[in-house]
């Protein structure tokens, strides 16, 4: 199983990018620079984006959906899908979100692929 381990801080950055900046790396980077956020935070954001490109996974969307999986408005199927895709490991401030890349790719194939029994 291939897993991406995201720290609590990585998770927070990716959720903020998705929710507050329309999942735009450029807009979030510009906002962080304008707010004079330390360069290491901006560097981490850029490193996460490079990881997303290399792995072909939108970690911002995964993190935000995982964070909101238990919201009242979340459909039970989406809740189950997010439990299949990711899990929180650890306690306190040192927890990590483990994203199962095999699960993410399998879901993408299911959504984009031809369903069994579909006419040709």
Secondary structure as GFF3:
##gff-version 3
##sequence-region A 1 120
A	DSSP	beta_strand	3	7	.	.	.	ID=ss1
A	DSSP	alpha_helix	8	20	.	.	.	ID=ss2
A	DSSP	alpha_helix	25	34	.	.	.	ID=ss3
A	DSSP	alpha_helix	39	55	.	.	.	ID=ss4
A	DSSP	alpha_helix	59	67	.	.	.	ID=ss5
A	DSSP	alpha_helix	76	85	.	.	.	ID=ss6
A	DSSP	beta_strand	86	89	.	.	.	ID=ss7
A	DSSP	three_ten_helix	92	94	.	.	.	ID=ss8
A	DSSP	beta_strand	96	100	.	.	.	ID=ss9
A	DSSP	alpha_helix	101	112	.	.	.	ID=ss10
###
